[in-house]
Amino acid sequence: FDQGVVGIFPEREEMIPFLLVFFNSDHATKMKREINPSANNSANYLKRLRIPVPNSKQIQEAERICADWRQMKVVEKDVIREVATQYVERNFLPSQVSA
């Protein structure tokens, strides 16, 4: 099977940690499943998500979370999802992240 690899690149590089955290949250997964319950996380579905716009403090917090993940050599998926979900819940109103 030949499948092209698709990447997501934000216009502002400082958004990368935020997007990594957001896309690993339960909220992003729920929104993607509302678009197509059986789809994987391809760019075609991720680009359709309504993503909240973080302020500088929220971007810095996402950077700290990603730095923590990098320092931990092995991080379980459940831990990543829990931290990411808590970040989204703490920083954004439910109306901003619901589909």
Secondary structure, 3 states (H helix, E strand, C coil): CCCCCCCCCCCCHHHHHHHHHHHCCHHHHHHHHHHCCCCCCCHHHHCCCCCCCCCHHHHHHHHHHHHHHHHCCCCCHHHHHHHHHHHHHHHCCHHHHCC
